[in-house]
Amino acid sequence: MVRTALSIVLLVIVAATGPAGAQPLLEPAECSFFVPEGEQATCYVLHTAADPIAPSLFLAILHSTAATPEPDPVLWLNGGPGQPAFDDDAAESWWDETAGFRRLRDVIVYDARGAGRSRPSLDCDDIPAVPPAPGFAADPLQLEAQRLLACRDRILAQGIDLSNYRLPDHAADAVRIVRALGLNRVNLVGVSYGTRVAMQVLRAAPELVRTAVLDGVYPPEVNGLVEAPAVRAGVFELLFDDCRIDWRCRAAFGDLAEHFDAMVERLVAGTASITRWSLEGAADMPLTPGDVIDAMIVMAGDPTLLPRLPLAIRHGGTGDMHEIAPFVARAAGSGGLLSEGVALSTECSSDWAYADFTTYARQVAAHVPYSSGHGVAIAWEVCPDWPVAAVPQDLREPVFSAVPVLMLTGSYDPVTPPAWAYAAARGFANVQVIEVARASHGLLGRFPCATTAAAAFVEMPEIAAADVCRDRTRPPRFLTD
């Protein structure tokens, strides 16, 4: 079997790293995830320092199907921040999602510091929920904040410095991986928060980057906390407009905004509920506007669920929440896959550190009821007591680069809207933007045309990548019954 050039380089690096008895910088590791027949993967742990509590990164090389791969692999920067790359749901999907890129190149995937299989773990998932005090009504936001601060205490007791889990550290890790693998250049693929990391790499080490694909663009100059209310409102306004334009949707639902208003009135009045099952049996759970808005944001963020939103709103206007019910719990537990310690260390040192609460409060008031929910509110509860230093101001400035860049964005993205991609694009001399009208957050692996366009762009950055997505302007086809 032909060994890849990258594999040969690694054999030399691993053997030669460090003096005798020292902990190796790059250590072979078991690939304890699904590898399909006919595919190959090689795994390592990259130690960022000799200190045993210094972060170590779990990384996998998903090998190319080419006999002689190109020397500049793809380095995949996952989202979150703190999203594990190798959770049970994601591990198998990597092979299909990266197939187009692996036609000519290896793909390097890794767990960010503090997340997934990287160590130490800053995950808070095993910290139990704090029960409400006897005789007091439970405030879910306050209880969640107490749980996260208990997680903070546990992390600090291990001697871990949370200021080592900020944007510059994530970007430095990407550079460390490139250099540890003996590579001259890579092609970056960043998704969601990974796009912000990619842009920081472009700022700090542009010589290491051949091309960059940014999917769900999160520029450093944007304050996601402050802008979240307007972004959420924009998704619903687009939904109402698209339903008005689509004759099927208009015939089925009339003015969708009126159904939405009727639903909100019921929620404010406290007359809407869902049935929650537990070991003790069934119980009615009253719903708040925040519960339902958060659930609908989950639906909007999934292109397979987006077409059901008008139907869910119409039913909700009559008090029937069965379309929404499955996503209420999902929205409440949406942080379950994240390493929350990483997410908070990263965002508290960046967007929250530079956010103005008065401006945020005005944004919330201006976009009621869309600004309801706990989506970003938890940061205002926890970040004041999360011990991280703010990132330098210059890391909040726009990125300027001549590296070829392809940006992918979905019109219905409730997290990183198209406007952010177009704003970021102004700093790039060689950039293409593909907006898919029926897409939401994250196009790679979900929309074949976007995945194909990205792989083609990495092969030939000079191509007109948008030509691959000829139906990109087609809006969602909404379900009406």
DAKAUR-V62914 format. One record per residue. N is the residue number from 0. RES is the residue in three letters. SS is DSSP state (~ for helix, > for strand, _ for the rest). PHI is phi as a letter, one per 40 degrees, with the letter a starting at -180 (999 if undefined). PSI is psi in radians with two decimals (NA if undefined). Layout:
BEGIN
n=N res=RES ss=SS phi=PHI psi=PSI
n=N res=RES ss=SS phi=PHI psi=PSI
END
This chain:
BEGIN
n=0 res=MET ss=_ phi=999 psi=2.41
n=1 res=VAL ss=_ phi=c psi=2.24
n=2 res=ARG ss=_ phi=c psi=2.51
n=3 res=THR ss=_ phi=c psi=2.74
n=4 res=ALA ss=~ phi=d psi=-0.67
n=5 res=LEU ss=~ phi=c psi=-0.71
n=6 res=SER ss=~ phi=c psi=-0.71
n=7 res=ILE ss=~ phi=c psi=-0.75
n=8 res=VAL ss=~ phi=d psi=-0.74
n=9 res=LEU ss=~ phi=c psi=-0.66
n=10 res=LEU ss=~ phi=d psi=-0.67
n=11 res=VAL ss=~ phi=c psi=-0.79
n=12 res=ILE ss=~ phi=c psi=-0.84
n=13 res=VAL ss=~ phi=c psi=-0.68
n=14 res=ALA ss=~ phi=c psi=-0.51
n=15 res=ALA ss=~ phi=b psi=-0.04
n=16 res=THR ss=_ phi=c psi=2.16
n=17 res=GLY ss=_ phi=g psi=2.78
n=18 res=PRO ss=_ phi=c psi=2.91
n=19 res=ALA ss=_ phi=d psi=2.34
n=20 res=GLY ss=_ phi=g psi=-0.25
n=21 res=ALA ss=_ phi=c psi=2.67
n=22 res=GLN ss=_ phi=c psi=2.20
n=23 res=PRO ss=_ phi=c psi=2.60
n=24 res=LEU ss=_ phi=c psi=-0.75
n=25 res=LEU ss=> phi=b psi=2.06
n=26 res=GLU ss=> phi=b psi=2.24
n=27 res=PRO ss=> phi=d psi=2.52
n=28 res=ALA ss=> phi=b psi=2.82
n=29 res=GLU ss=_ phi=c psi=2.39
n=30 res=CYS ss=_ phi=c psi=1.49
n=31 res=SER ss=_ phi=c psi=0.91
n=32 res=PHE ss=_ phi=a psi=2.98
n=33 res=PHE ss=_ phi=c psi=2.18
n=34 res=VAL ss=_ phi=b psi=1.92
n=35 res=PRO ss=_ phi=c psi=2.74
n=36 res=GLU ss=_ phi=d psi=2.32
n=37 res=GLY ss=_ phi=g psi=-0.16
n=38 res=GLU ss=_ phi=b psi=2.84
n=39 res=GLN ss=_ phi=b psi=2.50
n=40 res=ALA ss=> phi=a psi=2.56
n=41 res=THR ss=> phi=b psi=2.33
n=42 res=CYS ss=> phi=b psi=2.65
n=43 res=TYR ss=> phi=a psi=2.82
n=44 res=VAL ss=> phi=b psi=2.21
n=45 res=LEU ss=> phi=b psi=2.04
n=46 res=HIS ss=> phi=c psi=2.15
n=47 res=THR ss=_ phi=c psi=-0.32
n=48 res=ALA ss=_ phi=a psi=2.91
n=49 res=ALA ss=_ phi=c psi=-0.37
n=50 res=ASP ss=_ phi=d psi=2.23
n=51 res=PRO ss=_ phi=c psi=-0.39
n=52 res=ILE ss=_ phi=c psi=0.06
n=53 res=ALA ss=_ phi=c psi=2.58
n=54 res=PRO ss=_ phi=c psi=2.43
n=55 res=SER ss=> phi=b psi=2.50
n=56 res=LEU ss=> phi=b psi=2.28
n=57 res=PHE ss=> phi=c psi=2.19
n=58 res=LEU ss=> phi=b psi=2.65
n=59 res=ALA ss=> phi=b psi=2.42
n=60 res=ILE ss=> phi=b psi=1.97
n=61 res=LEU ss=> phi=c psi=1.94
n=62 res=HIS ss=_ phi=c psi=2.61
n=63 res=SER ss=_ phi=c psi=2.68
n=64 res=THR ss=_ phi=c psi=-0.07
n=65 res=ALA ss=_ phi=c psi=2.57
n=66 res=ALA ss=_ phi=c psi=-0.67
n=67 res=THR ss=_ phi=b psi=1.61
n=68 res=PRO ss=_ phi=c psi=2.76
n=69 res=GLU ss=_ phi=c psi=2.66
n=70 res=PRO ss=_ phi=c psi=-0.08
n=71 res=ASP ss=_ phi=b psi=1.55
n=72 res=PRO ss=_ phi=c psi=3.03
n=73 res=VAL ss=> phi=c psi=2.30
n=74 res=LEU ss=> phi=b psi=2.02
n=75 res=TRP ss=> phi=c psi=2.20
n=76 res=LEU ss=> phi=b psi=1.90
n=77 res=ASN ss=_ phi=c psi=2.92
n=78 res=GLY ss=_ phi=c psi=-2.77
n=79 res=GLY ss=_ phi=h psi=-1.75
n=80 res=PRO ss=_ phi=c psi=2.57
n=81 res=GLY ss=_ phi=g psi=0.18
n=82 res=GLN ss=> phi=c psi=2.15
n=83 res=PRO ss=_ phi=c psi=2.48
n=84 res=ALA ss=_ phi=c psi=-0.43
n=85 res=PHE ss=_ phi=b psi=0.61
n=86 res=ASP ss=_ phi=c psi=2.93
n=87 res=ASP ss=~ phi=d psi=-0.64
n=88 res=ASP ss=~ phi=c psi=-0.62
n=89 res=ALA ss=~ phi=c psi=-0.52
n=90 res=ALA ss=~ phi=d psi=-0.77
n=91 res=GLU ss=~ phi=c psi=-0.54
n=92 res=SER ss=~ phi=c psi=-0.34
n=93 res=TRP ss=~ phi=d psi=-0.65
n=94 res=TRP ss=~ phi=c psi=-0.75
n=95 res=ASP ss=~ phi=c psi=-0.72
n=96 res=GLU ss=~ phi=c psi=-0.54
n=97 res=THR ss=_ phi=b psi=0.03
n=98 res=ALA ss=_ phi=d psi=-0.76
n=99 res=GLY ss=_ phi=c psi=-0.69
n=100 res=PHE ss=~ phi=c psi=-0.64
n=101 res=ARG ss=~ phi=c psi=0.00
n=102 res=ARG ss=~ phi=c psi=-0.60
n=103 res=LEU ss=_ phi=b psi=-0.21
n=104 res=ARG ss=_ phi=b psi=2.63
n=105 res=ASP ss=_ phi=c psi=2.71
n=106 res=VAL ss=> phi=b psi=2.21
n=107 res=ILE ss=> phi=b psi=2.14
n=108 res=VAL ss=> phi=b psi=2.45
n=109 res=TYR ss=> phi=a psi=2.73
n=110 res=ASP ss=_ phi=c psi=2.20
n=111 res=ALA ss=_ phi=c psi=2.76
n=112 res=ARG ss=_ phi=d psi=2.32
n=113 res=GLY ss=_ phi=g psi=-0.07
n=114 res=ALA ss=_ phi=b psi=2.70
n=115 res=GLY ss=_ phi=f psi=-2.19
n=116 res=ARG ss=_ phi=c psi=-0.01
n=117 res=SER ss=_ phi=c psi=2.71
n=118 res=ARG ss=> phi=b psi=2.60
n=119 res=PRO ss=_ phi=c psi=2.73
n=120 res=SER ss=_ phi=c psi=2.36
n=121 res=LEU ss=_ phi=b psi=0.41
n=122 res=ASP ss=_ phi=c psi=2.45
n=123 res=CYS ss=_ phi=b psi=0.15
n=124 res=ASP ss=_ phi=c psi=-0.48
n=125 res=ASP ss=_ phi=c psi=0.02
n=126 res=ILE ss=_ phi=c psi=2.10
n=127 res=PRO ss=_ phi=c psi=2.70
n=128 res=ALA ss=_ phi=c psi=2.54
n=129 res=VAL ss=_ phi=c psi=2.16
n=130 res=PRO ss=_ phi=c psi=2.59
n=131 res=PRO ss=_ phi=c psi=2.66
n=132 res=ALA ss=_ phi=c psi=2.51
n=133 res=PRO ss=_ phi=d psi=2.31
n=134 res=GLY ss=_ phi=g psi=-0.02
n=135 res=PHE ss=_ phi=b psi=2.50
n=136 res=ALA ss=_ phi=c psi=2.49
n=137 res=ALA ss=_ phi=c psi=2.26
n=138 res=ASP ss=_ phi=b psi=1.83
n=139 res=PRO ss=~ phi=d psi=-0.65
n=140 res=LEU ss=~ phi=c psi=-0.78
n=141 res=GLN ss=~ phi=c psi=-0.71
n=142 res=LEU ss=~ phi=c psi=-0.69
n=143 res=GLU ss=~ phi=c psi=-0.68
n=144 res=ALA ss=~ phi=c psi=-0.73
n=145 res=GLN ss=~ phi=c psi=-0.68
n=146 res=ARG ss=~ phi=c psi=-0.78
n=147 res=LEU ss=~ phi=c psi=-0.61
n=148 res=LEU ss=~ phi=c psi=-0.52
n=149 res=ALA ss=~ phi=c psi=-0.66
n=150 res=CYS ss=~ phi=c psi=-0.73
n=151 res=ARG ss=~ phi=d psi=-0.81
n=152 res=ASP ss=~ phi=c psi=-0.70
n=153 res=ARG ss=~ phi=c psi=-0.75
n=154 res=ILE ss=~ phi=c psi=-0.80
n=155 res=LEU ss=~ phi=c psi=-0.59
n=156 res=ALA ss=~ phi=c psi=-0.36
n=157 res=GLN ss=_ phi=c psi=0.01
n=158 res=GLY ss=_ phi=g psi=0.29
n=159 res=ILE ss=_ phi=c psi=2.31
n=160 res=ASP ss=_ phi=c psi=1.95
n=161 res=LEU ss=~ phi=c psi=-0.31
n=162 res=SER ss=~ phi=c psi=-0.03
n=163 res=ASN ss=~ phi=c psi=0.22
n=164 res=TYR ss=_ phi=b psi=0.85
n=165 res=ARG ss=_ phi=b psi=3.07
n=166 res=LEU ss=~ phi=d psi=-0.88
n=167 res=PRO ss=~ phi=c psi=-0.52
n=168 res=ASP ss=~ phi=c psi=-0.72
n=169 res=HIS ss=~ phi=c psi=-0.74
n=170 res=ALA ss=~ phi=c psi=-0.69
n=171 res=ALA ss=~ phi=c psi=-0.60
n=172 res=ASP ss=~ phi=c psi=-0.71
n=173 res=ALA ss=~ phi=c psi=-0.74
n=174 res=VAL ss=~ phi=c psi=-0.71
n=175 res=ARG ss=~ phi=d psi=-0.75
n=176 res=ILE ss=~ phi=c psi=-0.80
n=177 res=VAL ss=~ phi=d psi=-0.82
n=178 res=ARG ss=~ phi=c psi=-0.64
n=179 res=ALA ss=~ phi=c psi=-0.53
n=180 res=LEU ss=_ phi=c psi=0.05
n=181 res=GLY ss=_ phi=g psi=0.54
n=182 res=LEU ss=_ phi=c psi=2.59
n=183 res=ASN ss=_ phi=c psi=-0.73
n=184 res=ARG ss=_ phi=a psi=2.75
n=185 res=VAL ss=> phi=b psi=2.94
n=186 res=ASN ss=> phi=b psi=2.05
n=187 res=LEU ss=> phi=c psi=2.39
n=188 res=VAL ss=> phi=b psi=1.94
n=189 res=GLY ss=> phi=b psi=2.43
n=190 res=VAL ss=> phi=b psi=2.21
n=191 res=SER ss=_ phi=f psi=-2.08
n=192 res=TYR ss=~ phi=d psi=-0.48
n=193 res=GLY ss=~ phi=d psi=-0.40
n=194 res=THR ss=~ phi=c psi=-0.61
n=195 res=ARG ss=~ phi=c psi=-0.69
n=196 res=VAL ss=~ phi=c psi=-0.77
n=197 res=ALA ss=~ phi=d psi=-0.74
n=198 res=MET ss=~ phi=c psi=-0.56
n=199 res=GLN ss=~ phi=c psi=-0.63
n=200 res=VAL ss=~ phi=c psi=-0.73
n=201 res=LEU ss=~ phi=c psi=-0.59
n=202 res=ARG ss=~ phi=c psi=-0.76
n=203 res=ALA ss=~ phi=c psi=-0.59
n=204 res=ALA ss=_ phi=a psi=1.04
n=205 res=PRO ss=~ phi=c psi=-0.42
n=206 res=GLU ss=~ phi=c psi=-0.29
n=207 res=LEU ss=~ phi=c psi=-0.08
n=208 res=VAL ss=> phi=b psi=2.14
n=209 res=ARG ss=> phi=c psi=-0.87
n=210 res=THR ss=> phi=a psi=2.89
n=211 res=ALA ss=> phi=a psi=2.33
n=212 res=VAL ss=> phi=b psi=2.16
n=213 res=LEU ss=> phi=b psi=1.99
n=214 res=ASP ss=> phi=b psi=1.91
n=215 res=GLY ss=_ phi=g psi=1.30
n=216 res=VAL ss=_ phi=c psi=2.22
n=217 res=TYR ss=_ phi=b psi=1.43
n=218 res=PRO ss=_ phi=c psi=2.66
n=219 res=PRO ss=_ phi=c psi=-0.44
n=220 res=GLU ss=_ phi=c psi=-0.18
n=221 res=VAL ss=_ phi=c psi=2.41
n=222 res=ASN ss=_ phi=b psi=1.74
n=223 res=GLY ss=~ phi=c psi=-0.53
n=224 res=LEU ss=~ phi=c psi=-0.83
n=225 res=VAL ss=~ phi=c psi=-0.62
n=226 res=GLU ss=~ phi=c psi=-0.16
n=227 res=ALA ss=~ phi=d psi=-0.76
n=228 res=PRO ss=~ phi=d psi=-0.75
n=229 res=ALA ss=~ phi=c psi=-0.63
n=230 res=VAL ss=~ phi=c psi=-0.78
n=231 res=ARG ss=~ phi=c psi=-0.81
n=232 res=ALA ss=~ phi=d psi=-0.68
n=233 res=GLY ss=~ phi=c psi=-0.61
n=234 res=VAL ss=~ phi=c psi=-0.79
n=235 res=PHE ss=~ phi=c psi=-0.67
n=236 res=GLU ss=~ phi=c psi=-0.70
n=237 res=LEU ss=~ phi=c psi=-0.72
n=238 res=LEU ss=~ phi=d psi=-0.81
n=239 res=PHE ss=~ phi=c psi=-0.72
n=240 res=ASP ss=~ phi=c psi=-0.79
n=241 res=ASP ss=~ phi=c psi=-0.63
n=242 res=CYS ss=~ phi=c psi=-0.62
n=243 res=ARG ss=~ phi=c psi=-0.62
n=244 res=ILE ss=~ phi=c psi=-0.60
n=245 res=ASP ss=_ phi=c psi=2.00
n=246 res=TRP ss=~ phi=c psi=-0.57
n=247 res=ARG ss=~ phi=c psi=-0.80
n=248 res=CYS ss=~ phi=c psi=-0.75
n=249 res=ARG ss=~ phi=c psi=-0.70
n=250 res=ALA ss=~ phi=c psi=-0.61
n=251 res=ALA ss=~ phi=c psi=-0.63
n=252 res=PHE ss=~ phi=b psi=-0.17
n=253 res=GLY ss=_ phi=g psi=-2.32
n=254 res=ASP ss=_ phi=c psi=1.81
n=255 res=LEU ss=~ phi=c psi=-0.56
n=256 res=ALA ss=~ phi=c psi=-0.57
n=257 res=GLU ss=~ phi=c psi=-0.70
n=258 res=HIS ss=~ phi=c psi=-0.70
n=259 res=PHE ss=~ phi=c psi=-0.80
n=260 res=ASP ss=~ phi=c psi=-0.69
n=261 res=ALA ss=~ phi=c psi=-0.68
n=262 res=MET ss=~ phi=c psi=-0.78
n=263 res=VAL ss=~ phi=c psi=-0.69
n=264 res=GLU ss=~ phi=d psi=-0.75
n=265 res=ARG ss=~ phi=c psi=-0.71
n=266 res=LEU ss=~ phi=c psi=-0.75
n=267 res=VAL ss=~ phi=c psi=-0.65
n=268 res=ALA ss=~ phi=c psi=-0.19
n=269 res=GLY ss=_ phi=g psi=0.45
n=270 res=THR ss=_ phi=b psi=0.16
n=271 res=ALA ss=_ phi=b psi=2.43
n=272 res=SER ss=> phi=a psi=2.91
n=273 res=ILE ss=> phi=b psi=2.86
n=274 res=THR ss=> phi=c psi=2.18
n=275 res=ARG ss=> phi=b psi=2.21
n=276 res=TRP ss=> phi=c psi=2.47
n=277 res=SER ss=> phi=a psi=-3.09
n=278 res=LEU ss=_ phi=c psi=-0.43
n=279 res=GLU ss=_ phi=c psi=-0.13
n=280 res=GLY ss=> phi=h psi=-2.84
n=281 res=ALA ss=> phi=c psi=2.54
n=282 res=ALA ss=> phi=a psi=2.55
n=283 res=ASP ss=> phi=c psi=2.35
n=284 res=MET ss=> phi=b psi=1.91
n=285 res=PRO ss=> phi=c psi=2.49
n=286 res=LEU ss=_ phi=b psi=2.48
n=287 res=THR ss=_ phi=b psi=2.85
n=288 res=PRO ss=~ phi=d psi=-0.66
n=289 res=GLY ss=~ phi=c psi=-0.71
n=290 res=ASP ss=~ phi=d psi=-0.81
n=291 res=VAL ss=~ phi=c psi=-0.69
n=292 res=ILE ss=~ phi=c psi=-0.77
n=293 res=ASP ss=~ phi=d psi=-0.74
n=294 res=ALA ss=~ phi=c psi=-0.70
n=295 res=MET ss=~ phi=c psi=-0.52
n=296 res=ILE ss=~ phi=c psi=-0.66
n=297 res=VAL ss=~ phi=d psi=-0.78
n=298 res=MET ss=~ phi=c psi=-0.75
n=299 res=ALA ss=~ phi=c psi=-0.53
n=300 res=GLY ss=_ phi=c psi=-0.09
n=301 res=ASP ss=_ phi=b psi=1.99
n=302 res=PRO ss=~ phi=c psi=-0.32
n=303 res=THR ss=~ phi=c psi=-0.35
n=304 res=LEU ss=~ phi=b psi=-0.43
n=305 res=LEU ss=~ phi=d psi=-0.76
n=306 res=PRO ss=_ phi=c psi=-0.28
n=307 res=ARG ss=_ phi=c psi=-0.15
n=308 res=LEU ss=~ phi=d psi=-0.82
n=309 res=PRO ss=~ phi=d psi=-0.71
n=310 res=LEU ss=~ phi=c psi=-0.74
n=311 res=ALA ss=~ phi=c psi=-0.69
n=312 res=ILE ss=~ phi=c psi=-0.73
n=313 res=ARG ss=~ phi=c psi=-0.81
n=314 res=HIS ss=~ phi=c psi=-0.73
n=315 res=GLY ss=~ phi=c psi=-0.58
n=316 res=GLY ss=~ phi=c psi=-0.38
n=317 res=THR ss=_ phi=c psi=0.02
n=318 res=GLY ss=_ phi=g psi=0.02
n=319 res=ASP ss=_ phi=c psi=1.91
n=320 res=MET ss=_ phi=b psi=0.32
n=321 res=HIS ss=~ phi=c psi=-0.52
n=322 res=GLU ss=~ phi=c psi=-0.52
n=323 res=ILE ss=~ phi=c psi=-0.52
n=324 res=ALA ss=~ phi=d psi=-0.79
n=325 res=PRO ss=~ phi=c psi=-0.36
n=326 res=PHE ss=~ phi=b psi=-0.11
n=327 res=VAL ss=~ phi=c psi=-0.84
n=328 res=ALA ss=~ phi=c psi=-0.66
n=329 res=ARG ss=~ phi=c psi=-0.71
n=330 res=ALA ss=~ phi=c psi=-0.72
n=331 res=ALA ss=~ phi=c psi=-0.52
n=332 res=GLY ss=_ phi=b psi=0.38
n=333 res=SER ss=_ phi=c psi=-0.31
n=334 res=GLY ss=_ phi=c psi=0.00
n=335 res=GLY ss=_ phi=c psi=-0.59
n=336 res=LEU ss=_ phi=c psi=-0.35
n=337 res=LEU ss=> phi=c psi=2.61
n=338 res=SER ss=_ phi=c psi=1.76
n=339 res=GLU ss=~ phi=c psi=-0.52
n=340 res=GLY ss=~ phi=c psi=-0.65
n=341 res=VAL ss=~ phi=c psi=-0.82
n=342 res=ALA ss=~ phi=d psi=-0.80
n=343 res=LEU ss=~ phi=c psi=-0.72
n=344 res=SER ss=~ phi=c psi=-0.66
n=345 res=THR ss=~ phi=c psi=-0.86
n=346 res=GLU ss=~ phi=c psi=-0.61
n=347 res=CYS ss=~ phi=c psi=-0.51
n=348 res=SER ss=_ phi=c psi=-0.13
n=349 res=SER ss=_ phi=b psi=-1.57
n=350 res=ASP ss=_ phi=c psi=-0.80
n=351 res=TRP ss=_ phi=c psi=-0.70
n=352 res=ALA ss=_ phi=c psi=-0.46
n=353 res=TYR ss=_ phi=b psi=0.22
n=354 res=ALA ss=_ phi=c psi=2.59
n=355 res=ASP ss=_ phi=b psi=2.10
n=356 res=PHE ss=~ phi=c psi=-0.61
n=357 res=THR ss=~ phi=c psi=-0.74
n=358 res=THR ss=~ phi=c psi=-0.75
n=359 res=TYR ss=~ phi=c psi=-0.79
n=360 res=ALA ss=~ phi=c psi=-0.66
n=361 res=ARG ss=~ phi=c psi=-0.70
n=362 res=GLN ss=~ phi=c psi=-0.73
n=363 res=VAL ss=~ phi=c psi=-0.84
n=364 res=ALA ss=~ phi=c psi=-0.62
n=365 res=ALA ss=~ phi=c psi=-0.31
n=366 res=HIS ss=_ phi=b psi=0.45
n=367 res=VAL ss=_ phi=c psi=2.42
n=368 res=PRO ss=_ phi=c psi=0.00
n=369 res=TYR ss=_ phi=c psi=-0.41
n=370 res=SER ss=_ phi=c psi=0.04
n=371 res=SER ss=_ phi=c psi=2.84
n=372 res=GLY ss=_ phi=h psi=2.98
n=373 res=HIS ss=_ phi=c psi=0.11
n=374 res=GLY ss=_ phi=d psi=-0.95
n=375 res=VAL ss=_ phi=b psi=-0.14
n=376 res=ALA ss=~ phi=c psi=-0.49
n=377 res=ILE ss=~ phi=c psi=-0.54
n=378 res=ALA ss=~ phi=c psi=-0.68
n=379 res=TRP ss=~ phi=c psi=-0.39
n=380 res=GLU ss=~ phi=c psi=-0.65
n=381 res=VAL ss=~ phi=b psi=-0.70
n=382 res=CYS ss=~ phi=d psi=-0.61
n=383 res=PRO ss=~ phi=d psi=-0.42
n=384 res=ASP ss=~ phi=b psi=0.30
n=385 res=TRP ss=_ phi=b psi=1.98
n=386 res=PRO ss=_ phi=c psi=1.41
n=387 res=VAL ss=_ phi=b psi=2.55
n=388 res=ALA ss=_ phi=c psi=2.55
n=389 res=ALA ss=_ phi=c psi=2.51
n=390 res=VAL ss=_ phi=c psi=2.70
n=391 res=PRO ss=_ phi=d psi=2.59
n=392 res=GLN ss=~ phi=d psi=-0.61
n=393 res=ASP ss=~ phi=c psi=-0.33
n=394 res=LEU ss=~ phi=c psi=-0.11
n=395 res=ARG ss=~ phi=c psi=0.01
n=396 res=GLU ss=_ phi=c psi=2.75
n=397 res=PRO ss=_ phi=d psi=2.67
n=398 res=VAL ss=_ phi=c psi=2.39
n=399 res=PHE ss=_ phi=b psi=2.32
n=400 res=SER ss=> phi=a psi=2.62
n=401 res=ALA ss=_ phi=b psi=-0.01
n=402 res=VAL ss=_ phi=c psi=2.39
n=403 res=PRO ss=> phi=c psi=2.25
n=404 res=VAL ss=> phi=b psi=2.38
n=405 res=LEU ss=> phi=b psi=2.19
n=406 res=MET ss=> phi=b psi=2.33
n=407 res=LEU ss=> phi=b psi=2.34
n=408 res=THR ss=> phi=a psi=2.58
n=409 res=GLY ss=> phi=b psi=2.38
n=410 res=SER ss=_ phi=d psi=-0.52
n=411 res=TYR ss=_ phi=c psi=0.32
n=412 res=ASP ss=_ phi=c psi=2.02
n=413 res=PRO ss=_ phi=c psi=0.09
n=414 res=VAL ss=_ phi=b psi=-0.90
n=415 res=THR ss=_ phi=b psi=1.51
n=416 res=PRO ss=_ phi=c psi=2.84
n=417 res=PRO ss=~ phi=d psi=-0.59
n=418 res=ALA ss=~ phi=d psi=-0.58
n=419 res=TRP ss=~ phi=c psi=-0.66
n=420 res=ALA ss=~ phi=c psi=-0.81
n=421 res=TYR ss=~ phi=c psi=-0.62
n=422 res=ALA ss=~ phi=c psi=-0.78
n=423 res=ALA ss=~ phi=c psi=-0.60
n=424 res=ALA ss=~ phi=c psi=-0.41
n=425 res=ARG ss=_ phi=c psi=-0.35
n=426 res=GLY ss=_ phi=c psi=0.00
n=427 res=PHE ss=> phi=b psi=2.25
n=428 res=ALA ss=_ phi=c psi=-0.39
n=429 res=ASN ss=_ phi=b psi=1.41
n=430 res=VAL ss=> phi=b psi=2.53
n=431 res=GLN ss=> phi=b psi=2.48
n=432 res=VAL ss=> phi=b psi=2.22
n=433 res=ILE ss=> phi=b psi=2.05
n=434 res=GLU ss=> phi=b psi=2.19
n=435 res=VAL ss=> phi=b psi=2.10
n=436 res=ALA ss=_ phi=c psi=-0.52
n=437 res=ARG ss=_ phi=b psi=0.17
n=438 res=ALA ss=_ phi=c psi=2.83
n=439 res=SER ss=_ phi=b psi=-2.14
n=440 res=HIS ss=_ phi=c psi=2.02
n=441 res=GLY ss=_ phi=g psi=1.82
n=442 res=LEU ss=_ phi=c psi=-0.58
n=443 res=LEU ss=_ phi=c psi=2.26
n=444 res=GLY ss=_ phi=g psi=-0.21
n=445 res=ARG ss=_ phi=b psi=-0.56
n=446 res=PHE ss=_ phi=b psi=1.89
n=447 res=PRO ss=~ phi=d psi=-0.67
n=448 res=CYS ss=~ phi=c psi=-0.68
n=449 res=ALA ss=~ phi=c psi=-0.72
n=450 res=THR ss=~ phi=c psi=-0.74
n=451 res=THR ss=~ phi=c psi=-0.75
n=452 res=ALA ss=~ phi=c psi=-0.72
n=453 res=ALA ss=~ phi=c psi=-0.77
n=454 res=ALA ss=~ phi=c psi=-0.70
n=455 res=ALA ss=~ phi=c psi=-0.67
n=456 res=PHE ss=~ phi=c psi=-0.74
n=457 res=VAL ss=~ phi=c psi=-0.65
n=458 res=GLU ss=~ phi=c psi=-0.79
n=459 res=MET ss=_ phi=b psi=1.57
n=460 res=PRO ss=_ phi=c psi=-0.29
n=461 res=GLU ss=_ phi=c psi=-0.13
n=462 res=ILE ss=_ phi=c psi=2.78
n=463 res=ALA ss=_ phi=c psi=1.60
n=464 res=ALA ss=~ phi=c psi=-0.53
n=465 res=ALA ss=~ phi=c psi=-0.42
n=466 res=ASP ss=~ phi=c psi=-0.38
n=467 res=VAL ss=~ phi=c psi=-0.54
n=468 res=CYS ss=_ phi=b psi=1.22
n=469 res=ARG ss=_ phi=c psi=-0.41
n=470 res=ASP ss=_ phi=b psi=0.42
n=471 res=ARG ss=_ phi=c psi=-0.37
n=472 res=THR ss=_ phi=c psi=-0.04
n=473 res=ARG ss=_ phi=c psi=2.17
n=474 res=PRO ss=_ phi=c psi=3.03
n=475 res=PRO ss=_ phi=c psi=2.62
n=476 res=ARG ss=_ phi=c psi=1.84
n=477 res=PHE ss=_ phi=c psi=2.50
n=478 res=LEU ss=_ phi=c psi=2.43
n=479 res=THR ss=_ phi=b psi=-0.12
n=480 res=ASP ss=_ phi=a psi=NA
END
